[in-house]
Amino acid sequence: MDARGQAVTIVNACRRDGGGGSPTAVLDDRPMTDAERRAVPVRMGTSHAVFLSPGGDDHSGAAVPVRFVTAEGELPACGHGTVAALAVLAERAGSDDFRVLLRTSKRVFSGSSVREGNRFECTFDPGPVELRDATAEECELMLPALGATPPAPGDALRVASVGRPRLLVPVADRAALAALAPDLDRLRAACDGLGLLGAYVHAMDGGRGAARMFAPSIGVPEDIANANSTACLAAHLAGRGDIEITVDMGDALGAPSAVTAVARRGPSGPSVRVGGVAAIERTTVLPPL
């Protein structure tokens, strides 16, 4: 079924200081082939597309089904895509203080949006974060592909997952982060071989920092904003105590973005809430192939 003429809302998710953000296509789900779904972000010039299905709202208490797709295929989760979905659902509901349950193929989780004009401050529960130390093989394959130096003692690389595992890589400072020029073909081969989503390279200074997310295996050489990886970082840092962080992203792509996360330690591991500010840019129609 050709979805030409279907309404698509473009949301700039995880904006910083009133600008930037990651352009994300949000549209209602309808019968499509997998190829047609993968074509949507390509046709709209976005890294991701979010598909919403009827099934719930803030009044009924039922969960709204949501799907996340890139040019390479469907993802089990997408942080900035969730922020974009929450902004669209809040706008449709006409609610300035919006609460909803979202349902993916893996889980049901809560999200919220507080609206001021065209500014939607969205947060959600990314789910449990699984953490482990990176293996020697992961370090040996990933670091050269990234062009990153081994971390200082005490800054071990970690593998974190909220659906799919990704490597968390600390670097010394923002200058070292900005200087990265990964070999994307080599990085994709390493990620494919190791079963990793990508690499989230970060430089933190207290509660504020910066990061770059490289995920060529899912068709995203560099992500403008990556909320789920920021949630993973917050969970990792919560091993040292409860923490609130803001992470700047997107500068290397000319799209300044920011993701916020709060992590609290608990008996069964850290609980995390993550999100960002979104603005609805426009509603248009899906162009023909």
Secondary structure per residue as TSV (DSSP state, phi and psi in degrees):
chain	resnum	aa	ss	phi	psi
A	1	M	-	360.0	123.6
A	2	D	-	-80.0	126.8
A	3	A	-	-92.8	16.8
A	4	R	T	-56.5	144.5
A	5	G	T	84.3	-5.5
A	6	Q	-	-73.4	140.4
A	7	A	E	-69.0	135.8
A	8	V	E	-132.8	130.2
A	9	T	E	-101.6	129.2
A	10	I	E	-98.7	121.2
A	11	V	E	-116.5	131.6
A	12	N	E	-90.5	106.7
A	13	A	E	-98.6	141.2
A	14	C	E	65.8	52.5
A	15	R	E	-73.7	160.3
A	16	R	B	-128.3	125.5
A	17	D	T	53.4	40.1
A	18	G	T	81.7	6.8
A	19	G	B	-143.0	-178.2
A	20	G	-	66.5	-145.1
A	21	G	-	96.4	168.0
A	22	S	E	-98.0	112.0
A	23	P	E	-61.8	127.5
A	24	T	E	-134.6	132.8
A	25	A	E	-88.6	127.6
A	26	V	E	-123.0	128.3
A	27	L	E	-149.2	160.8
A	28	D	E	-71.9	141.7
A	29	D	-	-74.0	149.6
A	30	R	-	-159.0	167.2
A	31	P	S	-59.1	120.3
A	32	M	-	-145.3	155.4
A	33	T	-	-77.5	164.3
A	34	D	H	-59.9	-38.3
A	35	A	H	-63.9	-39.7
A	36	E	H	-66.2	-37.6
A	37	R	H	-65.0	-45.2
A	38	R	H	-63.9	-25.8
A	39	A	H	-76.0	-20.3
A	40	V	H	-60.8	-52.4
A	41	P	H	-61.9	-32.5
A	42	V	H	-65.0	-46.5
A	43	R	H	-67.0	-29.2
A	44	M	H	-95.5	-4.8
A	45	G	T	70.4	31.5
A	46	T	-	-119.3	162.1
A	47	S	S	-77.8	-30.2
A	48	H	-	-135.6	155.3
A	49	A	E	-125.7	143.4
A	50	V	E	-118.0	128.0
A	51	F	E	-110.6	123.6
A	52	L	E	-107.2	138.0
A	53	S	-	-115.3	149.7
A	54	P	S	-60.1	149.2
A	55	G	S	158.0	-2.6
A	56	G	-	172.2	165.3
A	57	D	-	-158.8	-173.3
A	58	D	T	-71.5	-15.2
A	59	H	T	-92.2	-40.5
A	60	S	T	-78.7	-26.3
A	61	G	-	83.1	-5.6
A	62	A	-	-78.6	151.7
A	63	A	-	-80.4	141.2
A	64	V	E	-87.7	119.7
A	65	P	E	-67.1	138.4
A	66	V	E	-141.3	141.6
A	67	R	E	-130.9	146.5
A	68	F	E	-122.3	131.0
A	69	V	E	-137.2	139.0
A	70	T	E	-115.0	-178.1
A	71	A	T	-63.6	-19.8
A	72	E	T	-93.5	-13.9
A	73	G	E	145.1	-172.0
A	74	E	E	-86.2	144.2
A	75	L	E	-109.8	149.4
A	76	P	S	-74.4	-18.7
A	77	A	-	-159.3	155.9
A	78	C	-	-156.0	117.9
A	79	G	H	-68.6	-54.3
A	80	H	H	-70.7	-25.0
A	81	G	H	-65.7	-35.3
A	82	T	H	-67.3	-41.3
A	83	V	H	-59.0	-44.7
A	84	A	H	-63.3	-42.5
A	85	A	H	-61.7	-42.1
A	86	L	H	-63.3	-38.9
A	87	A	H	-64.7	-42.8
A	88	V	H	-66.6	-43.4
A	89	L	H	-64.8	-38.7
A	90	A	H	-66.0	-39.8
A	91	E	H	-65.6	-40.7
A	92	R	H	-66.4	-36.5
A	93	A	H	-76.3	-14.2
A	94	G	T	65.4	30.0
A	95	S	-	-108.7	132.9
A	96	D	S	-84.7	-16.2
A	97	D	E	-135.4	89.2
A	98	F	E	-105.1	134.7
A	99	R	E	-130.2	139.5
A	100	V	E	-156.1	156.9
A	101	L	E	-103.3	136.5
A	102	L	E	-114.5	147.5
A	103	R	E	-127.9	122.1
A	104	T	-	-102.8	-175.1
A	105	S	S	-68.6	-14.6
A	106	K	S	-106.5	-29.5
A	107	R	-	-165.9	169.5
A	108	V	E	-113.5	135.7
A	109	F	E	-148.3	163.3
A	110	S	E	-95.4	149.1
A	111	G	E	-143.4	158.0
A	112	S	E	-145.5	159.5
A	113	S	E	-147.4	130.1
A	114	V	E	-111.2	122.4
A	115	R	E	-105.0	135.9
A	116	E	E	-133.4	103.1
A	117	G	T	64.3	-123.4
A	118	N	T	-98.1	17.2
A	119	R	E	-106.0	120.6
A	120	F	E	-114.7	114.0
A	121	E	E	-93.6	108.5
A	122	C	E	-112.7	139.6
A	123	T	E	-137.4	158.0
A	124	F	E	-156.3	166.8
A	125	D	-	-92.0	111.3
A	126	P	-	-77.6	-8.1
A	127	G	-	94.0	176.1
A	128	P	-	-62.2	139.6
A	129	V	-	-103.2	122.3
A	130	E	E	-93.4	131.8
A	131	L	E	-129.2	142.9
A	132	R	E	-155.5	162.8
A	133	D	E	-71.2	145.6
A	134	A	-	-69.9	148.2
A	135	T	-	-80.0	164.6
A	136	A	H	-60.2	-39.7
A	137	E	H	-63.4	-42.3
A	138	E	H	-61.1	-42.9
A	139	C	H	-65.5	-44.0
A	140	E	H	-66.8	-31.1
A	141	L	H	-88.6	-38.5
A	142	M	H	-81.6	-43.6
A	143	L	H	-61.5	-46.9
A	144	P	H	-62.4	-36.4
A	145	A	H	-64.7	-33.7
A	146	L	H	-79.3	-21.9
A	147	G	T	75.4	25.7
A	148	A	-	-102.7	147.4
A	149	T	-	-85.2	155.2
A	150	P	-	-57.9	144.2
A	151	P	-	-69.6	160.7
A	152	A	-	-67.5	157.8
A	153	P	T	-54.1	136.1
A	154	G	T	93.3	-9.2
A	155	D	-	-115.4	57.8
A	156	A	-	-63.9	146.7
A	157	L	-	-70.2	141.2
A	158	R	E	-123.0	151.6
A	159	V	E	-107.2	127.2
A	160	A	E	-128.6	146.7
A	161	S	E	-140.0	134.9
A	162	V	S	-128.5	45.2
A	163	G	S	136.4	-49.8
A	164	R	S	-135.9	143.1
A	165	P	E	-76.3	145.2
A	166	R	E	-140.3	155.3
A	167	L	E	-89.8	129.4
A	168	L	E	-97.1	120.3
A	169	V	E	-121.8	112.0
A	170	P	E	-82.4	141.7
A	171	V	-	-125.8	168.8
A	172	A	S	-64.8	-43.5
A	173	D	S	-162.8	-179.3
A	174	R	H	-64.7	-32.0
A	175	A	H	-64.5	-43.8
A	176	A	H	-63.6	-36.8
A	177	L	H	-64.9	-46.2
A	178	A	H	-65.5	-28.4
A	179	A	T	-79.2	-10.0
A	180	L	-	-61.9	135.1
A	181	A	-	-138.4	78.4
A	182	P	-	-62.7	150.9
A	183	D	-	-83.7	99.3
A	184	L	H	-67.3	-34.3
A	185	D	H	-65.6	-43.2
A	186	R	H	-66.9	-38.4
A	187	L	H	-66.5	-41.9
A	188	R	H	-62.2	-42.8
A	189	A	H	-62.7	-40.5
A	190	A	H	-65.6	-44.9
A	191	C	H	-63.2	-43.2
A	192	D	H	-63.0	-42.6
A	193	G	H	-68.7	-31.4
A	194	L	H	-95.2	-7.2
A	195	G	T	73.1	31.2
A	196	L	-	-102.0	145.8
A	197	L	-	-67.6	-40.0
A	198	G	-	169.3	-159.2
A	199	A	E	-130.7	128.7
A	200	Y	E	-108.1	105.4
A	201	V	E	-99.7	129.3
A	202	H	E	-138.7	152.9
A	203	A	E	-133.6	115.3
A	204	M	E	-111.9	144.0
A	205	D	E	-134.1	90.2
A	206	G	T	69.1	-130.4
A	207	G	T	-88.1	1.0
A	208	R	E	-124.2	139.7
A	209	G	E	-159.8	-168.4
A	210	A	E	-141.1	156.9
A	211	A	E	-153.6	158.8
A	212	R	E	-133.1	136.0
A	213	M	E	-115.3	120.3
A	214	F	E	-110.8	122.5
A	215	A	E	-142.8	60.6
A	216	P	G	-63.6	-22.0
A	217	S	G	-66.2	-23.0
A	218	I	G	-107.1	18.7
A	219	G	T	81.5	17.0
A	220	V	E	-125.1	89.4
A	221	P	E	-52.4	-46.3
A	222	E	E	-143.4	131.5
A	223	D	E	-88.8	135.5
A	224	I	S	-64.3	-43.3
A	225	A	-	-144.9	139.1
A	226	N	-	-136.5	97.4
A	227	A	H	-72.7	-39.4
A	228	N	H	-66.2	-36.9
A	229	S	H	-67.8	-34.0
A	230	T	H	-66.3	-36.8
A	231	A	H	-61.9	-40.0
A	232	C	H	-62.1	-43.5
A	233	L	H	-62.1	-43.1
A	234	A	H	-60.9	-41.6
A	235	A	H	-63.6	-39.9
A	236	H	H	-62.7	-46.5
A	237	L	H	-69.1	-24.2
A	238	A	G	-67.0	-12.5
A	239	G	G	-63.2	-17.5
A	240	R	G	-101.1	-1.4
A	241	G	S	136.5	163.6
A	242	D	-	-54.8	143.9
A	243	I	E	-149.3	148.8
A	244	E	E	-124.8	127.9
A	245	I	E	-130.8	153.6
A	246	T	E	-125.4	127.7
A	247	V	E	-120.9	121.8
A	248	D	E	-82.8	138.2
A	249	M	E	-140.3	172.9
A	250	G	-	82.5	-4.9
A	251	D	G	-64.2	-38.4
A	252	A	G	-65.3	-17.7
A	253	L	G	-106.2	5.8
A	254	G	T	70.8	23.7
A	255	A	-	-135.0	76.2
A	256	P	-	-57.3	129.9
A	257	S	E	-137.0	165.8
A	258	A	E	-149.3	140.9
A	259	V	E	-125.2	136.8
A	260	T	E	-112.6	147.9
A	261	A	E	-149.1	143.9
A	262	V	E	-123.3	129.6
A	263	A	E	-127.2	130.7
A	264	R	E	-121.2	134.0
A	265	R	-	-71.9	143.3
A	266	G	-	-143.5	171.4
A	267	P	T	-62.4	-27.4
A	268	S	T	-107.0	16.6
A	269	G	S	116.1	171.3
A	270	P	-	-69.8	142.4
A	271	S	E	-102.6	138.6
A	272	V	E	-128.3	142.9
A	273	R	E	-127.0	132.0
A	274	V	E	-135.9	157.6
A	275	G	E	175.7	-163.4
A	276	G	E	-174.8	176.4
A	277	V	E	-94.9	135.0
A	278	A	E	-124.0	154.0
A	279	A	E	-136.8	136.4
A	280	I	E	-81.4	117.9
A	281	E	E	-80.5	-50.0
A	282	R	E	-169.2	162.6
A	283	T	E	-116.9	129.2
A	284	T	E	-134.7	-164.3
A	285	V	E	-121.6	151.3
A	286	L	-	-68.7	121.9
A	287	P	-	-73.5	159.8
A	288	P	-	-68.9	158.3
A	289	L	-	-65.9	360.0
